[in-house]
């Protein structure tokens, strides 16, 4: 009986040891994200950011107008008008901002089209693209695409098509668990060759540098 209990305990330990570790915004640095403000217009940016925040899956750090406002507030409190504010009320502490683990790059290809059943209406049709890039390595971690549209009459401006569906797709396709990535075979050998080649190049550059008198 004791032997059976011991075997069951060992199997349980092995099962726990091999269980995949879930990814959350508290455990995965790549889930602290920013949206590249230079990749998309402000109207699209706001929609994407709102959809990401509402998903509650990522920690979203602003890099648009809110960041500039935060920097301006810190400058005002601690440098430009420091004496106009009570020290104990300076809630925006100098320099206390967050970096990110990955960057959301957005792109939209939009065209205006007529609506066949109503000549007074047109629509803005957009193909939408989101990619997630590791801020350390530049590796594209994930890329999704979709399409959406919005209609407008002759006397009404176009609205930006919604991004909720494509953001939901990004959230859904993001890996749920960590996994061990290990190069093997030819890839591992190529890494070793590249490492040795890079070291030789550095040595050549050091030797080739002129000595300073």
C-alpha positions as CSV (number, residue, x, y, z in Angstrom):
1,X,0.0,0.0,0.0
2,X,2.8,2.4,0.9
3,X,4.5,1.6,-2.4
4,X,1.3,2.4,-4.3
5,X,0.9,5.8,-2.4
6,X,4.6,6.6,-3.2
7,X,4.1,5.9,-6.9
8,X,0.9,8.0,-7.1
9,X,2.8,10.9,-5.3
10,X,5.7,10.7,-7.7
11,X,3.3,10.7,-10.7
12,X,1.6,13.7,-9.3
13,X,4.9,15.5,-8.8
14,X,5.9,14.7,-12.4
15,X,2.6,16.0,-13.7
16,X,2.9,19.2,-11.7
17,X,6.5,19.7,-12.9
18,X,5.6,19.3,-16.5
19,X,2.4,21.4,-16.4
20,X,2.5,24.4,-18.7
21,X,2.9,27.8,-17.0
22,X,0.0,30.2,-18.0
23,X,0.8,33.6,-19.5
24,X,-0.9,36.5,-17.8
25,X,-0.2,40.3,-17.8
26,X,1.4,39.6,-14.3
27,X,3.8,36.9,-15.5
28,X,4.6,37.7,-19.1
29,X,6.6,40.9,-19.8
30,X,5.4,40.9,-23.4
31,X,1.8,41.5,-22.2
32,X,2.8,45.0,-21.1
33,X,2.2,46.7,-24.4
34,X,2.1,50.1,-26.1
35,X,0.5,51.0,-29.5
36,X,3.0,52.6,-31.9
37,X,1.4,56.1,-32.3
38,X,3.3,56.7,-35.6
39,X,1.8,53.6,-37.3
40,X,-1.8,54.7,-37.2
41,X,-4.0,57.8,-37.1
42,X,-5.3,59.1,-33.8
43,X,-8.9,58.0,-34.4
44,X,-7.8,54.4,-35.0
45,X,-5.3,54.6,-32.1
46,X,-8.0,55.5,-29.6
47,X,-10.2,52.7,-30.7
48,X,-7.4,50.1,-30.5
49,X,-6.3,51.3,-27.1
50,X,-9.9,51.2,-25.7
51,X,-10.5,47.7,-27.0
52,X,-7.2,46.4,-25.5
53,X,-7.9,47.9,-22.1
54,X,-11.5,46.5,-22.1
55,X,-10.1,43.1,-22.9
56,X,-8.4,43.2,-19.5
57,X,-5.8,40.8,-20.9
58,X,-2.9,43.3,-21.4
59,X,-1.3,46.0,-19.3
60,X,-1.6,49.0,-21.8
61,X,0.9,51.9,-21.5
62,X,-0.1,55.0,-23.4
63,X,2.4,56.5,-25.9
64,X,0.1,59.0,-27.5
65,X,-1.4,62.3,-26.2
66,X,-1.8,61.0,-22.7
67,X,1.9,60.3,-22.4
68,X,2.7,63.8,-23.5
69,X,0.2,65.2,-21.0
70,X,1.8,63.1,-18.2
71,X,5.3,64.4,-19.1
72,X,4.0,68.0,-19.2
73,X,2.4,67.5,-15.8
74,X,5.6,66.2,-14.3
75,X,7.5,69.1,-15.8
76,X,5.0,71.6,-14.4
77,X,5.0,70.1,-10.9
78,X,8.8,69.6,-10.5
79,X,10.5,72.0,-12.8
80,X,8.6,74.8,-14.5
81,X,6.2,75.8,-11.7
82,X,7.5,73.8,-8.7
83,X,6.7,76.6,-6.2
84,X,3.1,76.9,-7.2
85,X,2.2,73.5,-6.0
86,X,2.3,72.0,-2.4
87,X,5.0,69.3,-2.2
88,X,2.5,66.9,-0.6
89,X,0.1,67.3,-3.5
90,X,2.6,66.5,-6.2
91,X,1.1,63.2,-7.1
92,X,2.8,62.9,-10.5
93,X,6.2,61.8,-9.3
94,X,9.1,62.8,-11.5
95,X,10.3,60.0,-13.8
96,X,7.9,57.3,-12.6
97,X,6.7,56.0,-16.0
98,X,6.5,52.4,-17.3
99,X,8.4,50.8,-20.1
100,X,6.9,48.0,-22.2
101,X,7.8,44.5,-23.2
102,X,6.2,44.6,-26.7
103,X,4.8,47.1,-29.2
104,X,1.5,46.9,-31.0
105,X,1.9,48.1,-34.6
106,X,-1.3,49.0,-36.4
107,X,-2.0,49.6,-40.1
108,X,-5.2,50.3,-42.0
109,X,-5.8,50.3,-45.8
110,X,-9.1,52.2,-46.4
111,X,-11.1,53.1,-49.5
112,X,-14.4,54.9,-50.1
113,X,-17.0,52.9,-51.9
114,X,-20.5,53.5,-53.1
115,X,-23.5,51.6,-51.6
116,X,-25.4,49.8,-54.4
117,X,-28.8,50.0,-52.8
118,X,-28.6,53.7,-51.9
119,X,-26.8,56.3,-54.2
120,X,-26.9,58.8,-51.3
121,X,-24.7,56.6,-49.2
122,X,-21.1,55.7,-49.4
123,X,-18.9,53.5,-47.1
124,X,-15.4,53.6,-45.7
125,X,-14.0,50.0,-46.2
126,X,-10.8,49.2,-44.3
127,X,-8.5,46.2,-44.1
128,X,-7.0,46.2,-40.6
129,X,-3.7,44.8,-39.5
130,X,-2.2,44.4,-36.0
131,X,1.2,42.9,-35.2
132,X,2.9,42.5,-31.8
133,X,6.7,43.0,-31.8
134,X,9.1,42.1,-28.9
135,X,10.6,45.4,-27.7
136,X,13.9,43.7,-26.9
137,X,14.5,41.6,-30.0
138,X,12.3,43.1,-32.7
139,X,10.8,39.6,-33.3
140,X,7.2,39.7,-34.6
141,X,5.4,37.6,-32.0
142,X,1.9,37.7,-33.5
143,X,0.2,39.2,-36.6
144,X,-3.6,39.3,-37.3
145,X,-5.8,40.9,-39.9
146,X,-9.4,41.6,-40.5
147,X,-11.8,44.0,-42.2
148,X,-14.6,46.4,-41.3
149,X,-16.5,49.3,-42.7
150,X,-18.7,52.3,-41.8
151,X,-21.2,54.3,-43.8
152,X,-21.7,58.0,-44.3
153,X,-24.3,60.1,-46.1
154,X,-23.5,63.2,-48.2
155,X,-23.9,65.5,-45.2
156,X,-22.1,63.3,-42.6
157,X,-18.4,62.7,-42.1
158,X,-17.0,59.1,-42.1
159,X,-16.5,57.3,-38.8
160,X,-13.5,55.2,-38.3
161,X,-14.5,51.5,-38.6
162,X,-14.4,49.7,-35.3
163,X,-11.3,47.7,-34.2
164,X,-13.0,45.6,-31.5
165,X,-13.1,42.4,-33.6
166,X,-9.5,42.5,-34.7
167,X,-8.3,43.3,-31.2
168,X,-10.4,40.4,-29.9
169,X,-8.6,38.2,-32.5
170,X,-5.2,39.4,-31.3
171,X,-6.2,38.6,-27.7
172,X,-7.5,35.2,-28.7
173,X,-4.5,34.1,-30.7
174,X,-1.9,35.3,-28.2
175,X,-0.3,32.1,-26.7
176,X,-1.9,31.0,-23.4
177,X,1.1,29.2,-22.0
178,X,4.9,29.6,-21.9
179,X,6.9,27.1,-23.8
180,X,10.6,26.2,-24.0
181,X,12.2,27.2,-27.2
182,X,15.4,25.3,-28.0
183,X,17.4,25.4,-31.2
184,X,18.5,21.9,-32.4
185,X,20.3,20.3,-35.3
186,X,21.4,22.7,-38.1
187,X,19.9,25.8,-36.5
188,X,22.0,25.2,-33.3
189,X,25.1,24.6,-35.4
190,X,24.5,27.8,-37.4
191,X,24.2,29.7,-34.2
192,X,27.6,28.4,-33.1
193,X,29.2,29.3,-36.4
194,X,27.7,32.8,-36.3
195,X,29.0,33.3,-32.7
196,X,32.5,32.4,-33.7
197,X,32.4,34.5,-36.8
198,X,31.2,37.6,-34.8
199,X,34.0,37.2,-32.3
200,X,36.6,37.0,-35.1
201,X,35.2,40.2,-36.6
202,X,35.4,42.0,-33.3
203,X,39.1,40.9,-33.0
204,X,39.8,42.1,-36.5
205,X,38.3,45.5,-35.8
206,X,40.3,45.9,-32.6
207,X,43.6,45.1,-34.4
208,X,42.7,47.4,-37.3
209,X,41.9,50.4,-35.1
210,X,44.7,53.0,-35.2
211,X,46.6,53.6,-32.0
212,X,46.3,57.0,-30.4
213,X,49.5,58.8,-29.5
